[in-house]
Amino acid sequence: MLKIDSKYVEMAQRATELCELHILLQKAIELEHSTIPPYLTAMYSLIPKTNMGARSIIHSIVVEEMLHMTISANILNALGGHPKINTPDFVPEYPGNLPMGIGGSGFVVGLEKFSKKVVKNVFMEIEEPEHPIEFPTLMAKATLPTFATIGAFYNAIQAKIEEIAPDTLPGDSALQVTSNFFDSNLLYPILTKQDAINAINIIIDQGEGTEDSPLGGENDYELAHYYRFEELYYGQKLVKDPDAEHGYSFTGPTIPIDTSRTGVYPIYPNTKTDMLPDNSEAKNRMNEFNSSYYSLLAGLHDVFNGKPNDLDKNIGTMYDIKLSAEKLCAMPFPNKRGYNVGPSFEFVSPTAFLLS
């Protein structure tokens, strides 16, 4: 189970003023974002019109990570802080460690093609709850150790908000972001202490579920992220089972997964722009991709810092990223026989493109 650097939980517990939570909520935004490039890279490596079940599951999780990132930004604004999205240090180095020492120094997250190994050893590790429920399956499952989780970090922030925040939060309500893209009972203005407490519950429950259920809290039809990834690992839907100890088992419909070259592009792990030959089509495509990625981050920064109505407009940029990434993944890697190019998710400002 993932460890989180205890100093961040202790910082939340020691806080006596709301401003001391600002840095922690900024870290929460960075953490939620940091999971998106690895998930998207795996999804984009799925060859179009194949592995539709896997694609759908990963896409649903990415959408909720975007929601969690937005909720965290709303809470930070509600407490009087200001999210920072458009800076180089906002984007992790892949392969590398996730923000706040998630998983410890030995837990390295890269940008790799879809595989059950990546799902099990990376994605499920990221999303693992404090008390994972073990459901019957045809495959044996090892006993897992118990450590603090991302949920414990959010719980510490939540407890401190409940302890020291006024009932009406001090932030500018005009900065709160809502969107037609998300259900209004999931993304809403954070104006009161109770709003913040409820919103943090959404993040925890969607990611980890509850101690008693694999479902995302009040959402009684969607599994928490950990269990959706577990479905991919086992290739079987987790369904209600009255005969199983916890009421569910991996005995639902099979999720067809083709990890051969007919189902997954053989993208080169952790592709970087500087690996590609100058003036090559692959490098030009990579520059286009990273330009769109930068535009998205810059746009989201503006959304969270005074232009809340622009969120839906930035969703169009996400589509540009998707198209660029799919073109990259279908492209043979120059001078690396047997591999295709993968998206690099590098922070490159427009000035750098002009100088290159």
N, C-alpha and C positions, 0 to 999 in steps of 0.2 A: 504494500500500500504506500502511496506517495507520502513523503514527509514534506513539511513546510518549515522553513527556517523559523525557529521558535521566537526569534527576536521580533518578528512582525506581529505575532499573537500577543507577545508581552507588551509591545508598543501600544496596541489597542487597549489592553487591560490597564496600563498605567495612565492612559490619557485622562486629563482633567478638564480639557477644553476641546471644543469641536474642531478647532483648527489643527489639532494634533492628529485628527483622523484624515486630514486632506491627503497626506502623502500615502496613507494606506489605501485610500480609495483610488488614487492615481495608479498605485501598484495593481489594484484589482482590475482596473481598465486594461492595463498592460498585459496582465495574465490572461484575461478573457480573449484579448486580441491574439496573443501568442499561440493559442491553440488553433486558430483559424487557418493559417498557411499550411501546417502539416495535414490537417483534415482535407483542405481543398486540393492539395497536391495529390493525395491518394484518390480523391474523387475524380479529378481531371485525368488521372492515368487510366481510368476505366474507359475502354474503347466505346464510342457512342453506339447506342442500341444494343449493348451487352450489359450484363450485370445490373439490370435496372433496379432490382431490389436493394442491392448494396448502395447504388448511387442515391436512391431515395432516402435511405437511412442516414447516410453521411450528410446529405443536403439538409435534412431536417435538424440535425445537430448543429450544423454551421449557422443556420438561421437563428437558433436559440442562443448560440454564443454571441451573435450580433446583438440580440435582445439583452443579454446579460451585460455586455459592454455598455449599451445605452442606458440600462437601469443604473449601473454603477456611476456613469457620468451624471445622470440626473440626481443621484444622491449626493455626489460631490458638489454639484452646483447648489443643491438645497442647503448644504452645510456652509455655503459661502466660499467654496473653492472654485478652481477653474481647470478643467481637463486640458491636458497637453497631448495632442495627437500627432502633430506635424513636425516632430523633431527626430533626428537620426537615432537617438537612444531609445525611442519608443519601439523600434523594430528589433526583435532579437536577432542574433547571429545564428543561422542554421548551417550545420549542426551545432548545437550548444545547449546550455541550460535554460530553463524557463525562468521567468521573473520570480523573485523572492526565494530562490534556491529550491524550487519545487522538485522533489524527488532526490535532493542531494546532488553533490558534484558528479556522481557517477551516472545520473540520469540524463542522457543526452538525447535531444529530440532533433530529428532531421527532416528533410523534405524528400520523401521516398514514394515509390509506387505503392499501390494497394497490395497488401498481402495479409494473410491471417497472422503472420508473425508480428507485423507492425500493429495490427489491431489489438493483439493480445499484450504485447510487451511495451507498447507506447500509449495507444489511445485508451485502452482500458485502465492502464496505470494512472493516466492523467485524471480520469473521471471516477476512479474507484471511491465509493462511499466509506464513511467511517465504520459502518457495520454492513458490509455486503451480505445480501441474502443468497444462500446457495440453493439453487433449484435443481430438481432431478433432470438428468440428461443422459444420453447414451454414452457420453464421454466422461472419464474420470476427471475430477477436479482437485487440484492440490489445496491443502490448507494454507490460508494466507495470513501473514503476520498483521499485527494491529499497530498503526501509527496515526498521528494526527493528519487531517486532510485539509483540502481547500475549504471544505464546509466548516471546519473548526475555525479557520481564519475569518470567514464571514460571520460565524456565530459570535466571535469576539467583538467584531465591529458592531454587530446588531445589539449586543448586550450593553456596550458602552453608549450607543445612541439612546437606548432606552433609559440608561442611568442619568446621563447629563444633558441631553437635548431638551429644549423647551418644546411644548406641545406644537407650537407653530414654528417651523424651521426658518432660519434667518436669511436664506439665499433669495436671490431675485427670481420670482416665479416666472418672469418672462423668458428665462433661459431653459425652462423645462421642455423636453422633447417628447412629442407624441407622433404617431404615424398611423396612417391607414393600413400599413403593411403588417402591423402587429395588432392583436386583439386588445381592446381598451382595458380589459381586466388584467392584462399582463404588462402593458406599457402605459403608464399614466403619470400625471404630474406628481412629483414628490413635494408636498407642501407641509405635511405634518410629521411628527415623530412616528405615528402609527403607519403612515404611508411608507416610510423608510423601512420599518420593521417588516411590513407585509411584502415589500419588494425584495428584500433580502431572502425571505422565505422562498420566493419564486426561483431565485437563482440557485439556492441550495437544493430545493426539491427537484427542479428540472435536471440538474446535474447528477444528483446522487439518489433521488427517490427518498423514501422515509425508512425508518428502521423496520417497519412492518409491511411495506409494500414497494414493489419495483416501479410504481407509477409516480409521475411527477407531481406529488402533492395533490392540490385540488383538481388538477387535470386528470380526470379519471379514464382517459383513453390513450394517453401517450406514455410510453416507458421513459424512465430517466435515462440519461445519456449512457451511463455505464452498461445498463442492460440492453440498450439498442446495439452497442458495440459487441456485447456478448452474443447477441443473435447472429451477428456477422461471423464471429469466431466459430460458433457451433453450426452455422448454416441452417438454423432452425428457429422458427418464431417462438417466442415465449408467450404462452397462452394460459388462461385460467384452467386449473385442474383441481377439482374438488378432492381428489384422492392424494394430492401432493401435500407435503407438510406445510408449506407456506401458501398453498392455494394456486401455485403456478408451476409450470414445467416447460422445458424445451421440447414440446411434443406437437407443436403447431406445424403449419405448412413449411416445407423446405424452402430455403432461400437459395436459388441456384447461383453459384459463384464459380466463375471461370477465371482462374488466375494464370492460365497459359497466355501465350502471345496473341491468341485470338480474342482474349477478353481484357488484357491489361497491356498497355504500352510499356516497353522495357526502358523507362526513363532512367537517366543516369542520376544516381543519388546526389542530392545537394548540388545541383548544377549552379554555377556562378557565371555571370556575364563575362568575366575575364578569361574563362575557359574557352570561349568561342572565338573563332578567327575574326579579325577586323574585316569589316565590309561584307561579311557573310550574311546570307538571308537569316540564318539562325540568330546572329547577334542583333540584326535589325529588329527581328520579331521580339527578342528579349527586351530590347530597349523600349519597344512599344508597350510590352506588358508592364514593365516597371514604371513607365510614364503613367499608365492608367492606375497602377497601384498607388503611386504618389498622389495623383489627383484625388483618389478616394480618401486617403488619409488627410490631405489638406481640406477636402470638402467636409469630412467628419469633424475636423477641428473647428471649422466655422460653424457647423451645426450645433456643436456643444458650447460654443462661445458667442452666441448672439443671433444665430440664424436657424432656430429650431425647425422652422417650416421647410427647410431645404433637405431634410432627411430623405424624403421620397425621391427627390431629384438625384441624390447620390446613389440610389439603388440602380439607376441607369448605368452609372460607372461600374458597378459590380458586374453588369452584363458584359461590358467591354472587357473586363478582366477575364471573365469566363471564356469569351471568344478567343482572346489572345492566348490564354493558357492551353486551350484545346488544340490550337494550331501548333503551339510549341511541342506538346506531347506527341503529336503525330509526325514530327519532323526528325529525321535521322540526325544523330549527333555527329558533327564533323570530326573526323579523325578518331572517333571512338566506336569502332566496329561493334555492331550488335546492340547499341544503345540509342535511345531517343533523347531529345532535350526535355528537361523539366523546368517549370517556372521557378525563378530564384527568389522572389519576394524581397528584393533589395530596396533600401531607401535611397533613391537617386533623385535629386532635385532637378527641375527643368534646366537649370544653369549647367549642370554636368553634361546633359545631352548636347547643349550648344557648344560646349568646349571639346567634346569628343570627336 
